[in-house]
């Protein structure tokens, strides 16, 4: 049961930048603050139409409403004038979205200062622990920079306690068949030897992966939520794909899925033997489920994203975390190739084909590593709990 003696009113501010990534993190965080920690939560969102994809009951015409016990307010350009008492005890700027000036003015007039937190993007770079919980004086107030992370001295990752049980639940054949049937897919696809999910941005390495999966020695079921990778999939198949349909190429069955709720996507990740994920949210979920995953990082100007990729590989494939050097080399090569990094020695065609097959052969060892990595991340505490503990001491 939540400790209601430490209940505070939280205001979370979110600008939707990359379709669903930003709001996906904020929506998960808001629900965990309420359900696990008993906090009051108001979530301010500028793009309600994108949010509605994750919360179908949302009414985009309303300036204020309640969904799943959380107050949802539209963050419009014409921001409402609030009194000091209408601001949050804890105010979270998600991903440096910058609070409205009128809201800051109301915060300045509070009798007791709010705990103002800038929740940063996730990075494995070695400078992060040194900046976690750093303070910045702003408008006569103090703002704390809170960094999620993979190592001690950071805020950890977003994860509900019950998430770790989901892979065991989805390992049951009946659960897999029920999941596939809910999307109109043949339950027999659950019997394929290898289940893989694919959620990615546009990727020139896609065709090489599909070629390799098509000729793998076992049956493969590739589940693809509709999105930015769909055009590349259509090009490879030579036809326009539709959600709820399955396409057969050799031993490879490709099922296209519609946009899914967050709980449904968690189930997909939990049932698959390998998850190709993108951005931040699905990247975190796959790791916290203890599953092998390949990350397609969001591309940034001047290839700044590749530095973040290398920083993550430095931790994920470090000798202290992964003593199997053969697996470590396969993983680093696959991550770089999938992100088209210059450091990748792989070319297209037969060389990449051989590498994908080599990686699939390493799946049992990769699963062992993914489980150990999961336990290491869990030891940091989850992001929501770490936020609550920090804020409770300051409000």
DODRENMAR-627835 format. One record per residue: x, y, z of N, C-alpha, C, CB in turn; residue in three letters. Coordinates in steps of 0.001 Angstrom, whole numbers, plus 500000, padded with zeros to 6 digits. Glycine has a CB too. Layout:
# residues N
XYZXYZXYZXYZAla
...
This chain:
# residues 395
500837498799500000500000500000500000500873501252500000499052500005501222Unk
500475502301499254501248503549499262501248504194500637500691504528498233Unk
502328504903500935502438505641502184501815507025501976503933505752502649Unk
500551507175502386499828508418502129500311509566502994498359508210502350Unk
501115509281504021501639510370504846502649511204504057502292509811506129Unk
503190510632502987504142511368502166503510511832500852505367510504501882Unk
502176511895500825501489512282499592501745513752499270499977512021499713Unk
502101514010498035502303515358497529501520515508496221503824515658497318Unk
501318516770495831500672517015494543501771517281493521499656518220494622Unk
501846516415492529502857516512491482502248517124490224503458515124491173Unk
502964518046489607502612518559488287503714518138487316502430520124488305Unk
503336517349486306504269516911485272503972517677483993504171515373485035Unk
505000518254483385504842519006482146505533518259481004505418520441482293Unk
504793518066479906505318517301478778504987517981477453504758515876478793Unk
506016518223476657505824518609475255506116517390474394506746519822474853Unk
505207517085473485505364515909472634506269516285471464503974515379472129Unk
507486515733471461508467516054470438508558514944469395509832516293471073Unk
508679513710469849508898512581468943507706511628468996510205511833469305Unk
506571512094468529505365511276468462504915510761469827505596510113467539Unk
505479509659470304504963509026471508506013508807472596504349507721471150Unk
507287509048472294508321508750473271508216509589474525509660508942472662Unk
508102510906474362508049511802475519506801511550476360508085513262475064Unk
505650511523475693504409511325476438504320509898476966503195511642475555Unk
504951508943476281504955507571476785505641507474478132505634506645475794Unk
506791508121478258507512508128479532506694508842480602508890508804479374Unk
506142510022480260505402510808481257504135510107481714505050512172480693Unk
503451509434480801502223508733481158502526507546482069501486508262479896Unk
503586506816481778503985505723482668504366506266484044505164504930482061Unk
505138507343484058505580507924485326504386508412486134506565509080485081Unk
503448509092485491502271509604486198501485508473486850501365510382485236Unk
501276507386486113500513506263486663501255505580487801500204505250485571Unk
502565505478487678503319504835488757503343505704490005504750504533488304Unk
503440507013489843503399507911491003502084507754491756503587509376490564Unk
500993507602491012499680507434491639499511506031492217498569507716490625Unk
499728505013491393499374503647491771500328503039492789499334502780490552Unk
501613503313492659502581502702493557502876503567494771503856502419492818Unk
502806504904494583503244505807495648502129506687496205504350506679495139Unk
500923506561495677499791507292496230499882508797496093499643506953497649Unk
500617509282495084500748510721494894499577511267494084502074511053494201Unk
499232512529494309498276513224493442499042513728492227497558514411494197Unk
498490513521491044499230513862489833498376514650488865499749512610489158Unk
498923515762488378498365516510487261499384516473486136498012517985487667Unk
498948516054484964499836515944483808499427516979482765499797514507483206Unk
500338517920482500500120518949481488500746518475480174500726520326481939Unk
499954518435479100500431517926477811500014518885476704499880516495477535Unk
500952519209475806500624520165474748499915519513473560501885520849474270Unk
500140518218473323499572517531472159498671516396472641500698516984471223Unk
497391516698472780496459515691473291496150514619472251495167516355473743Unk
496223514956470974495903513963469943496928512831469940495847514628468554Unk
498210513158470108499225512095470225499017511300471508500654512694470196Unk
498675511985472568498442511332473854497284510347473754498158512376474944Unk
496268510694472971495080509835472877495420508461472299494008510508472015Unk
496479508362471507496882507060470990497264506115472126498051507212470013Unk
497795506673473211498158505868474379497016505745475370499364506465475069Unk
496118506718475343494984506737476271493723507017475461495182507814477406Unk
493141505999474823492026506197473892490805506889474500491607504879473343Unk
490635506815475820489475507449476455489621508964476555489261506867477841Unk
490786509492476225491046510923476343490163511714475389492520511224476070Unk
489581512799475888488758513708475079489603514934474731487441514127475842Unk
490001515039473482490922516113473069490270517489473079491459515827471681Unk
488969517562473231488286518858473234488279519508474618486856518692472740Unk
488677518759475645488609519262477012489936519864477455488202518146477962Unk
489837521001478126491033521631478682491487520911479940490772523108478985Unk
490548520249480626490873519520481847489966518315481973490745520426483087Unk
490522517198482376489749515969482559490535515038483466489435515281481189Unk
489917513946483844490599512958484680490589511617483960489924512841486085Unk
491750510977483899491890509659483292492703508771484226492562509754481890Unk
492110507636484589492774506646485439493283507274486741493939505996484680Unk
492502508231487261492827508859488532493801510011488430493376507852489447Unk
494226510345487216495201511416486987494516512581486293496403510909486143Unk
494759513793486774494205514982486136495040515310484900494173516188487125Unk
494376515396483764495039515733482504494629517155482119494671514706481367Unk
495606518014481894495317519382481475496045519686480172495723520392482573Unk
495329520384479290495917520755478011496859521941478210494815521095476975Unk
498095521764477808499090522825477905499013523652476626500535522244478125Unk
498128524627476636497917525474475460498833526688475515496442525920475365Unk
498968527353474368499785528568474322499222529628475260499861529116472886Unk
497906529690475307497236530624476221497118529944477581495816531053475675Unk
498212529965478338498264529222479586497416529914480657499720529074480062Unk
496619529158481421495747529779482418496529530426483558494793528748482980Unk
495958531458484127496557532103485299496224531266486540496039533583485460Unk
497252530800487218497054529961488399497494530716489641497832528629488270Unk
496834530420490748497265530968492027498415530118492553496086531016493050Unk
499187530596493509500272529782494082499793528436494604500946530537495203Unk
498577528405495176498058527157495722497689526151494628496847527439496588Unk
497561526622493393497202525728492287498421525133491588496359526473491277Unk
499613525511492027500825524896491483501150523635492265502018525883491526Unk
502058522839491748502381521567492385503373521705493523502923520616491370Unk
503276520775494472504314520676495504505626520197494872503870519706496645Unk
505481519317493889506618518841493097506299519133491636506898517296493333Unk
507184519827490959506967520229489568508063519613488718506949521788489415Unk
507649518816487724508611518099486888508525518601485458508362516577486941Unk
509613519188484990509781519518483575510350518282482899510717520778483367Unk
509578517662482038510098516479481351510949516900480169508949515562480885Unk
512193516473480166513084516653479029513260518122478642512562515878477848Unk
513478518960479668513800520379479471512745521112478642515155520512478796Unk
511481520837478935510405521436478129510124522898478492509131520627478293Unk
510655523401479590510553524793480025509119525175480435511035525717478910Unk
508968525517481683507663525878482229507184527215481673507723525936483757Unk
505869527426481594505330528729481209505736529794482227503792528665481082Unk
505983530990481760506426532064482655505381532371483727506731533330481851Unk
504109532297483375503072532591484372503040531526485466501694532691483698Unk
503373530288485114503424529219486112504596529454487058503544527831485432Unk
505739529844486507506903530146487340506594531292488289508119530491486468Unk
505883532309487780505514533455488626504654533006489800504764534522487800Unk
503729532080489536502887531567490616503713530746491612501744530710490042Unk
504689529991491119505571529233492007506368530158492928506527528364491185Unk
506763531302492406507551532252493202506766532789494397508010533414492327Unk
505451532752494302504612533314495353504168532273496384503400533966494738Unk
504586531025496195504210529989497156504813530275498523504655528608496662Unk
504073529916499571504596530087500928505759529145501177503496529850501968Unk
505628527898500692506698526911500802507143526547499389506228525638501600Unk
508424526655499156508936526440497806508631525023497313510445526697497767Unk
508268524928496058508052523624495435509393522966495139507218523763494140Unk
509370521653495000510536520913494536510459520894493010510586519446495144Unk
511345521631492371511319521814490922512388520912490309511554523318490531Unk
511944519986489437512833518973488885512813519030487364512434517573489375Unk
513974519039486779514104518869485334514488517408485089515176519866484718Unk
513526516609484607513790515202484312514461515118482946512472514354484347Unk
515699514677482924516504514707481708516318513448480857517968514874482063Unk
516819513535479621516858512361478751517855511337479306517238512765477298Unk
517650510105478909518502509013479355519811508999478565517771507668479209Unk
520916508819479258522210508681478595523132507834479462522844510071478312Unk
523989507065478791524989506255479495526342506949479553525137504898478820Unk
526426508178479103527702508878479062528265509061480473527543510239478369Unk
529600509053480571530232508992481889530104510272482701531672508662481732Unk
529660511371482082529498512619482827528184512666483609529567513799481877Unk
527250511761483312525899511842483884525891511790485414525047510713483340Unk
526580510830486075526527510808487548526997512106488189527366509670488072Unk
527939512787487567528442514033488137527442515173488081529688514439487430Unk
526466515090487168525469516146487036524122515775487655525277516483485580Unk
523940514489487969522684514058488600522495514772489943522674512513488802Unk
521325515316490162520936516070491363521671517415491485521205515228492606Unk
522266517877490413522879519210490460521786520271490501523816519437489236Unk
522113521406491110521141522476491328521458523660490417521136522919492813Unk
520382524352490013520550525553489212519603526623489738520290525267487706Unk
520111527805490096519231528899490520518511529495489306520042529998491265Unk
517184529524489371516374530036488257515256530899488822515790528867487392Unk
515196532165488423514108533063488828513934533089490353512792532633488160Unk
515027533067491073514952533101492523514562531773493148513985534140492941Unk
514428530736492328514088529398492801515266528469492497512765528875492133Unk
515145527232492917516201526257492654515623525077491882516856525777493977Unk
516276524737490791515832523613489964516859522489490043515619524058488488Unk
516379521260490215517241520086490317517228519321488999516791519172491481Unk
518398518941488518518514518135487303518601516660487700519763518562486456Unk
517599515912487261517453514507487652517683513647486412516035514228488284Unk
518726512840486463519141512045485305518821510567485502520638512224485047Unk
517979509982484644517894508519484613519266507955484245516800508036483596Unk
519483506688484520520789506143484174520936504666484453521838506873484903Unk
522110504161484079522400502734484150523382502390485256522940502256482834Unk
523880503387485970524931503141486958524582503830488270526302503633486437Unk
525307503453489318525139504090490616525419505586490496526068503443491669Unk
524654506384491256524811507831491176523900508472490176526207508172490845Unk
522966507698489600521947508237488701520564507890489269522119507667487243Unk
519519508302488548518152508094489027517533506768488663517295509155488515Unk
518290505872488002517726504583487621516790504688486435516997503977488783Unk
516018503627486197515124503551485044513684503346485491515551502419484105Unk
512764503725484618511333503640484924510870502185484824510507504543483962Unk
510336501662485915509948500250485934509041499982487127511196499335485986Unk
507860499402486871506969499023487953507413497675488533505500498955487456Unk
507185497435489805507655496191490433507128494930489756507254496173491882Unk
505899494979489265505294493773488701505801493444487293503796493929488671Unk
506542494354486667506979494134485293507861492890485176507731495358484779Unk
508692492638486166509636491524486102508934490170486011510544491547487317Unk
507668490093486415506936488828486376506325488544485004505846488834487425Unk
506292489553484146505574489417482875506195488390481926505517490750482188Unk
507526488307481775508067487285480869507660485862481235509564487374480848Unk
507628485554482523507206484221482937505749483977482563507406484039484446Unk
504908485001482724503493484861482359503330484647480855502700486100482801Unk
504105485407480057503966485326478604504698484125478017504480486596477964Unk
505441483403478837506093482180478364505099481035478223507215481778479314Unk
503944481171478851502913480137478754502321480108477346501800480377479800Unk
502268478936476702501720478855475341500313479449475219501693477410474891Unk
499474479231476220498110479754476163498107481273476145497291479244477346Unk
499006481881476934499084483343476974499534483896475632500040483802478081Unk
500493483235475001500966483686473681499849483588472638502187482848473228Unk
499149482472472651498074482288471666496961483303471878497504480864471747Unk
496633483563473131495590484555473415496027485929472947495259484587474919Unk
497296486266473167497810487565472736497727487709471225499255487751473202Unk
498178486701470491498142486773469030496706486830468521498869485571468417Unk
495831486042469118494427486027468694493759487385468891493657484958469464Unk
494190488130469912493578489442470183493836490426469054494108490016471495Unk
494830490147468201495115491005467044494690490355465731496602491339466992Unk
493907489282465835493420488611464639494456487727463974492940489618463664Unk
495527487365464687496581486529464128496350485069464484497953486987464627Unk
496849484185463653496671482743463882497379482321465163497209481924462681Unk
496694481688466096497328481244467345498512480311467106496307480547468222Unk
498493479574465988499574478629465698500918479322465518499244477831464453Unk
500916480625465236502173481359465096502960481370466406501901482795464638Unk
502279481115467507502966481054468803503921479880468874501955480961469938Unk
503780478915467953504622477729467972505910477907467169503850476551467438Unk
506083479050466512507344479294465799508502479238466789507316480672465065Unk
509645478736466321510780478521467229511327479822467792511886477779466512Unk
511231480892467018511821482163467424510811483279467229513111482454466628Unk
510566484037468300509647485182468253510490486458468374508553485100469406Unk
510335487367467419511110488605467398510167489783467168512211488556466297Unk
510343490861467937509572492082467680510477493105467015508964492657468997Unk
509886493925466146510629494941465405509916496280465521510790494536463921Unk
510540497203466238510027498571466380511223499483466122509371498834467827Unk
511225500178464985512417500920464591512038502136463770513374500026463801Unk
513026503014463597512895504106462640513231503552461252513830505320463019Unk
513140504410460234513568504000458909515017503511458996513425505172457885Unk
515327502376458339516638501779458564517124501057457314516590500810459750Unk
518239501519456707518758500841455518519292499434455800519849501671454905Unk
519497499098457062519979497759457402518842496742457494520737497801458717Unk
517610497195457320516458496311457504516464495141456522515170497100457351Unk
516719495418455249516638494362454240517613493229454557516927494933452842Unk
518827493567455000519797492536455341519335491657456485521110493165455689Unk
518689492274457475518146491510458592517050490564458115517602492451459674Unk
516132491069457301515028490237456812515546489090455940514025491093456018Unk
516556489371455113517160488302454307517696487196455202518290488860453423Unk
518361487599456294518947486611457202517871485817457934519862487298458211Unk
516815486485458373515738485793459079515021484817458156514741486802459655Unk
514895485186456892514197484339455924514898482991455726514083485063454587Unk
516201482968455920516969481739455673517503481109456959518128482033454736Unk
517020481576458104517442480980459370516944479545459449516919481804460573Unk
517703478690460134517404477251460142516127476902460879518542476500460758Unk
515608477824461711514374477572462459513266478491461949514599477784463983Unk
512051478158462321510938479043461968511012480312462818509566478323462170Unk
510760481431462187510837482729462836509515483461462652512011483563462271Unk
509030484065463738507841484914463674508267486330464043506699484391464629Unk
508187487232463075508559488629463277507284489453463443509421489162462085Unk
507166490137464590505976490947464886506361492417464781505395490618466310Unk
505656493142463914506047494510463580504889495471463875506472494609462088Unk
504962496220464971503965497272465177504072498310464056504153497947466570Unk
502950498685463487502945499653462388503605500952462828501505499923461903Unk
504428501517461948505139502743462298506117503126461211505869502583463624Unk
507175503794461592508089504369460614508898503330459850509019505311461297Unk
509015502123460378509745501080459670508878500384458624510280500062460657Unk
507587500686458600506640499965457739506961500109456259505233500455457995Unk
507397501295455832507688501498454413508822500590453958508045502965454141Unk
509857500451454775510957499554454428510519498100454375512086499708455421Unk
509612497725455273509071496372455268508274496125453988508185496138456508Unk
507462497103453604506677496972452370507580496810451156505767498191452184Unk
508668497584451128509601497494449997510206496098449905510718498547450131Unk
510574495535451050511197494215451043510198493136450626511775493891452425Unk
508985493242451105507956492260450774507419492431449354506815492358451763Unk
507518493652448836506972493924447511505471494081447507507352492835446573Unk
504898494426448651503457494673448748503170495551449958502670493340448845Unk
502002496144449948501609497023451045501016496195452172500600498091450566Unk
501606496300453327501168495495454463499988496136455186502321495290455435Unk
499241495304455864498086495753456642498138495129458029496755495389455927Unk
497727495913459030497692495413460405496731494233460499497273496534461390Unk
497133493227461251496313492040461431496581490956460401494876492417461386Unk
497506491211459465497830490239458421499232489677458643497724490885457020Unk
499432488445458158500722487779458242501217487460456842500628486497459093Unk
502517487660456614503140487478455305504254486444455438503695488831454747Unk
504247485453454546505167484328454646506278484439453612504418483011454475Unk
507510484318454060508665484273453169509619483206453714509374485685453061Unk
509673482049453066510490480958453558510030480521454936511953481361453592Unk
510954480396455875510599480028457247510174481242458059511771479335457929Unk
510166482396457442509867483647458142508404484038457973510770484773457633Unk
507711484202459089506349484741459106506413486155459671505377483833459952Unk
505847487115458947505871488510459385504437488963459659506553489427458312Unk
504161489295460922502830489774461299502901491259461609502275488986462516Unk
502005492016460985501938493454461217500861493725462260501645494229459892Unk
501228494499463271500329494792464378499871496252464313501019494499465730Unk
498682496541464809498251497937464898498957498635466054496721498026465073Unk
498711499933466185499251500649467342498698500012468605498901502170467286Unk
499568499782469576499179499056470775499212499950472004500085497860470980Unk
498439499591473003498521500259474289499851499904474941497329499866475202Unk
500238500668475939501489500358476632501483498974477277501761501402477686Unk
500403498558477959500395497192478511500509496115477429499120496966479315Unk
499876496340476273499982495367475187501414495288474656499016495730474050Unk
502051496446474529503431496448474030504366495757475028503910497897473763Unk
504132495958476307504910495241477317504753493728477146504475495667478735Unk
503528493281476871503297491850476657504055491356475436501799491562476496Unk
504061492161474375504799491784473172506284491604473480504608492841472074Unk
506873492578474158508289492485474512508558491265475390508743493761475231Unk
507653491007476332507850489914477292507774488548476635506821489999478398Unk
507001488413475558506842487105474936507916486814473887505478487006474304Unk
508641487844473438509597487656472357510967487233472874509722488929471548Unk
511679486482472022513030486037472346514052487130472078513383484789471550Unk
513719488052471193514599489163470840513713490352470466515575488778469660Unk
514064491525470982513286492737470702514177493790470068512639493289471992Unk
513789494237468880514439495371468255513622496598468617514565495192466699Unk
514221497500469361513498498620469960514126499933469513513498498516471505Unk
513426501035469799513923502329469338513729503392470420513208502751468036Unk
514430504518470240514207505673471103514636505425472534512762506062471076Unk
513770505812473473514098505647474890513132504708475597514098506993475585Unk
511833504896475394510890504152476225510940502646475973509487504659475983Unk
510816502220474706510844500779474427512218500187474736510472500509472959Unk
513252500973474582514624500587474935514716500225476416515612501729474603Unk
514129501058477259514135500803478703513274499598479047513640502036479469Unk
512092499505478440511184498406478788511811497044478494509866498546478023Unk
512458496922477345513066495641476985514147495244477990513659495710475570Unk
514938496213478434515990495908479400515409495521480750516923497098479559Unk
514395496249481200513822495972482507512990494689482514512970497139482951Unk
512667494166481331512032492863481231513065491738481185511143492808479999Unk
514343492103481102515395491099481085515473490334479778515193490142482204Unk
515189491025478651515159490361477351516301490850476462513810490601476660Unk
516835489990475602517784490451474594517148491538473725518263489270473720Unk
517898492596473475517336493697472681518433494351471854516652494747473596Unk
518007494897470730518878495647469841518257497030469675519065494919468452Unk
519058498046469918518551499421470045518795500220468775519208500127471235Unk
517725500833468260517849501820467179517710503197467820516757501595466039Unk
518828503874467981518844505146468701518332506265467792520273505470469213Unk
517688507250468403517136508381467650518280509206467072516221509265468554Unk
518232509428465771519319510126465079519364511602465471519157509991463559Unk
520578512118465727520774513513466078521752514170465106521280513639467523Unk
521734515492465093522609516239464199524072515942464515522331517747464307Unk
524891515959463451526332515719463557526642514373464223526992516850464345Unk
525704513427464084525875512064464607526166512023466103526990511371463867Unk
525605513000466842525811513016468296525226511766468944525178514275468916Unk
524226511162468299523609509963468869524584508788468924522381509574468059Unk
525557508779468021526502507657468012527405507673469233527348507689466747Unk
527676508855469783528436508923471032527638508296472168528799510384471374Unk
526327508535472172525470507937473194525402506420473022524058508544473134Unk
525383505974471765525374504535471504526649503885472027525217504260469999Unk
527791504490471741529059503921472185529162503929473713530233504697471571Unk
528608504976474333528624505025475796527820503868476376528065506369476301Unk
526671503578475767525865502451476247526592501132476019524496502429475545Unk
527174500953474838527894499707474564529065499527475517528391499684473118Unk
529681500638475926530773500556476880530343499944478199531348501918477118Unk
529085500140478573528546499536479798527982498140479535527456500433480396Unk
527191498019478492526472496779478208527430495641477853525477496998477069Unk
528533495983477176529491494970476745530786495013477550529799495146475277Unk
530781495710478665531960495797479519532306494411480075531723496806480673Unk
533592494170480282534033492855480776533419492500482127535548492825480889Unk
533135493516482936532520493252484234531073492797484088532586494495485111Unk
530428493183482980529038492803482748528899491631481781528268493986482220Unk
529879491500480884529778490475479844531165489876479610529194491071478517Unk
531441488771480271532757488138480180532923487344478886532980487224481377Unk
531812487006478223531852486249476973532266487205475851530460485578476665Unk
533533487167475465534048488119474484533486487873473084535562488051474447Unk
533172486642472746532576486363471437531216487034471333532445484840471204Unk
530400486864472387529093487507472407529237489024472399528293487057473630Unk
530168489545473186530358490993473249530690491568471878531465491341474242Unk
531537490880471120531896491355469793530714491293468840533051490543469239Unk
529934490223468918528739490114468084527753491243468406528064488738468284Unk
527558491489469690526593492512470088527040493898469631526396492497471608Unk
528282494251469907528765495567469515528657495755468006530213495765469973Unk
529008494706467251528900494796465797527473494968465329529489493574465161Unk
526543494241465963525140494331465568524548495704465889524330493241466263Unk
524833496210467084524328497532467466524845498599466496524746497876468920Unk
526125498526466157526698499533465258526142499393463849528224499420465230Unk
526045498163463381525503497948462035524052498404461946525612496469461644Unk
523254498081462957521841498448462949521659499967462953521128497830464155Unk
522619500666463538522572502126463573523461502771462511522981502618464941Unk
524005501939461613524825502434460501525967503321460995523957503211459508Unk
526596502905462097527708503670462658528969503421461840527940503297464141Unk
529799504447461660531043504263460909531955503204461513531785505568460827Unk
531852502978462833532702501995463491532360500567463071532581502132464996Unk
531190500383462454530785499041462055531632498563460886529294499009461685Unk
532211497392461030533027496830459953532177496040458971534124495938460527Unk
530893495908459267530027495087458422529621495828457154528783494659459197Unk
529598495115456077529034495643454835527689494982454624529984495396453613Unk
527005495390453572525732494748453244526023493380452616524879495643452273Unk
524974492614452415525115491356451705525558490204452580526074491520450599Unk
526444489355452023526783488088452675527418488288454045527720487289451795Unk
528250489323454191528920489521455470527917489830456573529946490645455365Unk
526975490743456295525944491069457278525052489858457539525098492264456799Unk
524754489128456463523920487931456568524550486938457542523724487276455180Unk
525837486684457382526551485753458261526565486262459701527992485541457763Unk
526692487580459852526741488151461201525405487977461919527117489640461139Unk
524285488227461216522969488063461850522775486615462308521836488474460871Unk
523181485670461466523057484265461860523926483952463069523434483348460695Unk
525130484522463104526002484320464259525397484877465527527348484955464018Unk
524720486009465399524081486614466567522921485754467062523585488028466233Unk
522122485217466136521008484358466537521510483101467253520168483968465311Unk
522655482591466842523225481427467512523614481747468958524445480922466741Unk
523851483027469219524274483458470552523088483800471468525191484665470431Unk
521858483597470996520693484027471779520640483443473197519438483650471048Unk
520929482151473415520887481648474798521857482380475718521197480163474819Unk
523088482625475240524052483369476050523606484811476235525442483326475408Unk
522998485374475192522503486750475259521387486865476293522001487214473877Unk
520520485852476346519439485856477335519999485822478753518500484662477110Unk
521038485028478966521677484989480285522235486360480649522800483932480314Unk
522882486991479693523438488329479931522327489339480195524289488782478730Unk
521230489256479438520120490200479617519532490083481020519023489952478561Unk
519445488857481541518937488674482896519858489261483943518724487216483176Unk
521162489086483757522123489653484711522121491181484634523545489106484438Unk
522000491717483434521936493170483239520691493741483910521940493520481733Unk
519574493042483776518327493453484418518504493556485928517200492470484083Unk
519131492557486538519331492576487987520230493731488406519929491253488458Unk
521213494020487601522099495143487897521337496466487866523263495181486900Unk
520443496618486896519641497840486801518635497933487946518909497893485455Unk
518040496809488320517066496813489409517702497245490728516442495429489561Unk
518981496957490909519670497311492149519784498822492333521053496687492171Unk
519600499584491255519670501048491343518393501655491906519951501640489974Unk
517325500859492011516012501403492363515353501956491111516133502506493454Unk
514034501979491100513354502462489905513225503984489932511971501811489779Unk
513077504569488778513079506023488619511981506701489427512926506382487161Unk
510755506168489379509645506802490097509911506809491604508317506072489793Unk
510354505684492132510638505615493570511767506563493959510998504181493975Unk
512790506625493127513904507519493425513476508977493383515043507286492449Unk
512581509316492462512037510675492411511237510993493665511159510855491171Unk
510382510056494081509541510281495262510396510435496512508544509125495446Unk
511392509588496663512257509686497843512989511022497875513271508531497864Unk
513458511457496727514167512739496667513215513887496982514808512942495277Unk
512041513899496369511112515022496555510542515060497955509980514944495550Unk
510261513896498555509665513846499894510562514513500928509393512400500301Unk
511843514398500750512790514988501698512883516507501557514164514372501507Unk
512279517047500476512475518463500194511194519282500170513165518612498897Unk
510084518643500392508799519371500388508146519256501756507843518820499283Unk
